Amino acid sequence: MGRILAIDYGHKRVGLAVTDPSQLIASPLDTVHSKDLLAYLKAYHQRDPLAALVVGMPRTLLNEATDATSAVVGLVRQLRREFPAVPVHEVDERFTSRMAHATMLAGGLGKKARRDKATVDRISAAIILQSFLES
């Protein structure tokens, strides 16, 4: 059984999270520049074949598209083209950044660490992945 990898896509940075081999626990993995995402995913898939990809889909509180939604839809299309044997799932990512900040605060991270957007992106990806696993 392969791992499931989650993507919290942003125009500049992309947060990544991955499951353990038994697909029970989501853990933050890395943060990469958005232009390096496909190369990173291909290299990862070569080392450790992926069972699925989960992409956080940005939506407003009224369930409408945001300014980032079209970029994420394009990414999903590209992932399905580049990884035809790997299922790509979309998950609602509303409130994940807020939940990531709350998780960091509850975990005792200092103010400087909580301001690090890369850390927030990784934790957001882990939240997206954990919600997918629980659904």
Sequence and secondary structure as in RCSB ss.txt:
>XXXX:A:sequence
MGRILAIDYGHKRVGLAVTDPSQLIASPLDTVHSKDLLAYLKAYHQRDPLAALVVGMPRTLLNEATDATSAVVGL
VRQLRREFPAVPVHEVDERFTSRMAHATMLAGGLGKKARRDKATVDRISAAIILQSFLES
>XXXX:A:secstr
  EEEEEEE SSEEEEEEE TTS  EEEEEEEEGGGHHHHHHHHHHHS EEEEEEEE B TTS B TTHHHHHHH
HHHHHHH TTS EEEEE TTHHHHHHHHHHHTT  HHHHH HHHHHHHHHHHHHHHHHH 
